[in-house]
Amino acid sequence: MSRAPRVIVGISGASGAAIGLRVLERLAKTGQVETHLVISPAAERTLATEINPAAPARARRLASHCYDPTDIGATIASGSFRTAGMIIAPCSIRSLSAIAYGQLDNLLARAADVQLKERRRLVLLVRESPLHLGHLRAMAQVTEYGAIVAPPVPAFYMKPATIPELVDLIALRAIGLLDLDLGGEALPIREWQGGEA
Ligand SMILES: Cc1cc2nc3c(=O)[nH]c(=O)nc-3n(C[C@H](O)[C@H](O)[C@H](O)COP(=O)(O)O)c2cc1C
């Protein structure tokens, strides 16, 4: 029997912590994905500030496995631990830069680098605005290494009516970029059906 796909979810300290939480909720709801979670110290703070103080604990409950970001000897730090890829949602400029320039002194950046060296999917929901040239260069760098930079920018044409709906759309779209083969309606990723000319 083939095992459940493993997905690493990183939550770093950029604004948009709710997107990381929603990614975990959506993956948990499929009942078909094994999730491996790393929350950076800065994200502990953004989860608490932007959602509520219980949000970091909720994120951990949703994940199949959780890791301390300082544990650079964890399973997910090795390429021998096979995964379907990793999503960092949201991805801070600090974490983006760590991945772009090989500063792999925490588990979040190390696990991301492992996805790239193993030629697996790495989806980075980089959130900052406006962007200076250094930010753009770091995005170009990780793109050259094979990462997918997918800023959490709303698809307004989907007409999300509420912020939770908008967060859900972004989370589902990010998961879609992993190309998981789950079948059925496990992930209700909405497709554009065309519109009036
Ligand atoms: C409320 C709040 C919002 C933040 N928003 C962003 C952001 O949108 N983008 C970003 O790159 N950093 C943002 N930061 C700063 C990062 O948290 C900071 O650079 C941190 O060192 C990132 O570390 P990490 O990548 O290990 O999570 C924010 C910080 C706070 C407290």
The ligand as an SDF file (V2000), in Angstrom:
LIG
                    3D

 31 33  0  0  0  0  0  0  0  0999 V2000
    3.0830   41.7050   13.2140 C   0  0  0  0  0  0  0  0  0  0  0  0
    4.3100   41.4850   12.3620 C   0  0  0  0  0  0  0  0  0  0  0  0
    4.1770   41.4770   10.9940 C   0  0  0  0  0  0  0  0  0  0  0  0
    5.2970   41.2540   10.1810 C   0  0  0  0  0  0  0  0  0  0  0  0
    5.1150   41.2220    8.8350 N   0  0  0  0  0  0  0  0  0  0  0  0
    6.1700   40.8980    8.0350 C   0  0  0  0  0  0  0  0  0  0  0  0
    5.9630   40.7410    6.6310 C   0  0  0  0  0  0  0  0  0  0  0  0
    4.8540   40.8650    6.1040 O   0  0  0  0  0  0  0  0  0  0  0  0
    7.0250   40.3630    5.8830 N   0  0  0  0  0  0  0  0  0  0  0  0
    8.2780   40.1440    6.4190 C   0  0  0  0  0  0  0  0  0  0  0  0
    9.1850   39.7880    5.6790 O   0  0  0  0  0  0  0  0  0  0  0  0
    8.4910   40.3140    7.7440 N   0  0  0  0  0  0  0  0  0  0  0  0
    7.4840   40.6820    8.5680 C   0  0  0  0  0  0  0  0  0  0  0  0
    7.6730   40.8150    9.9180 N   0  0  0  0  0  0  0  0  0  0  0  0
    9.0550   40.7240   10.4440 C   0  0  0  0  0  0  0  0  0  0  0  0
    9.5180   39.2890   10.6500 C   0  0  0  0  0  0  0  0  0  0  0  0
    8.7300   38.6470   11.6300 O   0  0  0  0  0  0  0  0  0  0  0  0
   11.0100   39.3020   11.0900 C   0  0  0  0  0  0  0  0  0  0  0  0
   11.8350   39.7530   10.0300 O   0  0  0  0  0  0  0  0  0  0  0  0
   11.4790   37.9570   11.5800 C   0  0  0  0  0  0  0  0  0  0  0  0
   12.8540   38.0380   11.9050 O   0  0  0  0  0  0  0  0  0  0  0  0
   11.2550   36.8560   10.5570 C   0  0  0  0  0  0  0  0  0  0  0  0
   11.8570   35.6650   11.0470 O   0  0  0  0  0  0  0  0  0  0  0  0
   11.4860   34.2280   10.4440 P   0  0  0  0  0  0  0  0  0  0  0  0
   11.7330   34.3000    8.9850 O   0  0  0  0  0  0  0  0  0  0  0  0
   12.4570   33.3250   11.1430 O   0  0  0  0  0  0  0  0  0  0  0  0
   10.0910   33.9360   10.8070 O   0  0  0  0  0  0  0  0  0  0  0  0
    6.5780   41.0540   10.7710 C   0  0  0  0  0  0  0  0  0  0  0  0
    6.6990   41.0690   12.1510 C   0  0  0  0  0  0  0  0  0  0  0  0
    5.5800   41.2700   12.9440 C   0  0  0  0  0  0  0  0  0  0  0  0
    5.7440   41.2540   14.4520 C   0  0  0  0  0  0  0  0  0  0  0  0
  1  2  1  0
  2  3  1  0
  2 30  2  0
  3  4  2  0
  4  5  1  0
  4 28  1  0
  5  6  2  0
  6  7  1  0
  6 13  1  0
  7  8  2  0
  7  9  1  0
  9 10  1  0
 10 11  2  0
 10 12  1  0
 12 13  2  0
 13 14  1  0
 14 15  1  0
 14 28  1  0
 15 16  1  0
 16 17  1  0
 16 18  1  0
 18 19  1  0
 18 20  1  0
 20 21  1  0
 20 22  1  0
 22 23  1  0
 23 24  1  0
 24 25  2  0
 24 26  1  0
 24 27  1  0
 28 29  2  0
 29 30  1  0
 30 31  1  0
M  END
$$$$
